[in-house]
Amino acid sequence: MADGGVEKKAQNQALLREVNERIEQVAADAANPEFLCECADEACIETITLSIAEYESIRSSPVRFPVRLGHGDPQIERVVEEHEDYVVAEKIGRAAEIVKERDPRSRR
């Protein structure tokens, strides 16, 4: 895959992460809010129900993202955790560099 494809996918996932950061802020009192799937598919609008603790666990690493089952992209990530409705995907290579740079928590 050309580097441009990796960059576009990683940037899309970083953007979804920024939206989910806002969802977490707004839904902090909800038991299990719905977060957007943070996969690389620009057309994906699926959600994942996570507790704030589950989301925080995933977000403890700037290169890990919650994605729906089957939404992972082995060209830019590997699955590090499997759950009933979602997996935790960890970015690799150039995609990992991009999402680290765009991580909203590292800019605080």
VEXDREN-2710 file (C-alpha; in Angstrom, 1 decimal):
% VEXDREN-2710
k/r/px/py/pz
1/MET/0.0/0.0/0.0
2/ALA/1.3/3.4/-0.8
3/ASP/2.2/5.6/2.1
4/GLY/-0.6/8.0/1.2
5/GLY/-3.2/5.3/1.8
6/VAL/-1.8/4.6/5.2
7/GLU/-1.7/8.3/6.1
8/LYS/-5.3/8.8/5.0
9/LYS/-6.5/5.8/7.0
10/ALA/-4.6/6.8/10.1
11/GLN/-5.8/10.4/9.9
12/ASN/-9.4/9.2/9.6
13/GLN/-9.0/7.1/12.7
14/ALA/-7.4/10.0/14.6
15/LEU/-10.4/12.2/13.6
16/LEU/-12.8/9.6/14.9
17/ARG/-10.8/9.5/18.2
18/GLU/-11.2/13.2/18.6
19/VAL/-15.0/12.8/18.2
20/ASN/-15.1/10.0/20.7
21/GLU/-13.1/12.2/23.2
22/ARG/-15.9/14.7/23.0
23/ILE/-18.5/12.0/23.4
24/GLU/-16.7/10.8/26.5
25/GLN/-16.8/14.3/27.9
26/VAL/-20.5/14.8/27.3
27/ALA/-21.5/11.3/28.4
28/ALA/-19.3/11.0/31.4
29/ASP/-22.4/10.3/33.6
30/ALA/-23.8/7.6/31.3
31/ALA/-23.3/4.0/32.4
32/ASN/-22.4/2.7/28.9
33/PRO/-22.3/5.4/26.2
34/GLU/-22.0/4.6/22.5
35/PHE/-18.8/5.5/20.9
36/LEU/-18.1/5.7/17.2
37/CYS/-16.2/2.7/15.7
38/GLU/-12.7/4.0/15.2
39/CYS/-11.9/1.9/12.1
40/ALA/-10.2/3.2/8.9
41/ASP/-13.4/3.0/6.8
42/GLU/-14.5/6.6/6.1
43/ALA/-18.0/5.4/5.4
44/CYS/-18.4/3.5/8.7
45/ILE/-21.1/4.9/11.0
46/GLU/-21.3/2.0/13.4
47/THR/-21.1/2.4/17.2
48/ILE/-19.6/0.5/20.1
49/THR/-21.1/0.5/23.5
50/LEU/-18.3/0.9/26.1
51/SER/-18.2/1.9/29.7
52/ILE/-16.1/4.9/30.4
53/ALA/-13.6/2.6/32.1
54/GLU/-13.3/0.4/29.0
55/TYR/-12.8/3.4/26.8
56/GLU/-10.2/4.8/29.2
57/SER/-8.4/1.5/29.2
58/ILE/-8.1/1.5/25.4
59/ARG/-7.1/5.2/25.4
60/SER/-4.3/4.6/27.8
61/SER/-2.3/3.9/24.7
62/PRO/-2.2/6.5/21.9
63/VAL/-2.0/3.7/19.3
64/ARG/-5.0/1.6/20.4
65/PHE/-8.5/2.0/19.0
66/PRO/-11.8/0.3/19.5
67/VAL/-13.2/-1.1/16.3
68/ARG/-16.2/-3.3/15.5
69/LEU/-15.6/-7.0/14.8
70/GLY/-14.4/-7.4/11.2
71/HIS/-13.4/-3.7/10.8
72/GLY/-9.7/-4.1/11.5
73/ASP/-7.2/-3.4/8.7
74/PRO/-4.2/-5.7/8.9
75/GLN/-2.2/-3.4/6.7
76/ILE/-2.0/-0.7/9.4
77/GLU/-2.9/-2.5/12.7
78/ARG/-3.0/-5.7/14.6
79/VAL/-5.7/-7.0/17.0
80/VAL/-4.5/-7.0/20.6
81/GLU/-7.8/-7.7/22.4
82/GLU/-11.0/-9.4/21.4
83/HIS/-14.4/-8.7/23.0
84/GLU/-17.9/-9.8/22.2
85/ASP/-18.8/-6.9/20.0
86/TYR/-15.5/-5.2/19.3
87/VAL/-11.7/-5.6/19.1
88/VAL/-8.9/-3.3/20.2
89/ALA/-6.7/-2.6/17.3
90/GLU/-3.1/-1.4/17.7
91/LYS/-1.6/0.7/14.9
92/ILE/1.7/-0.3/13.5
93/GLY/4.4/1.3/11.4
94/ARG/3.7/4.7/9.9
95/ALA/0.1/4.6/11.0
96/ALA/1.2/4.4/14.6
97/GLU/3.4/7.5/14.1
98/ILE/0.6/9.5/12.6
99/VAL/-2.0/8.7/15.4
100/LYS/0.6/9.4/18.1
101/GLU/1.2/12.9/16.5
102/ARG/-2.6/13.5/16.3
103/ASP/-3.5/12.1/19.7
104/PRO/-5.6/14.9/21.4
105/ARG/-4.4/13.9/24.8
106/SER/-0.8/14.4/24.0
107/ARG/-1.6/18.0/22.9
108/ARG/-3.1/19.0/26.3
END
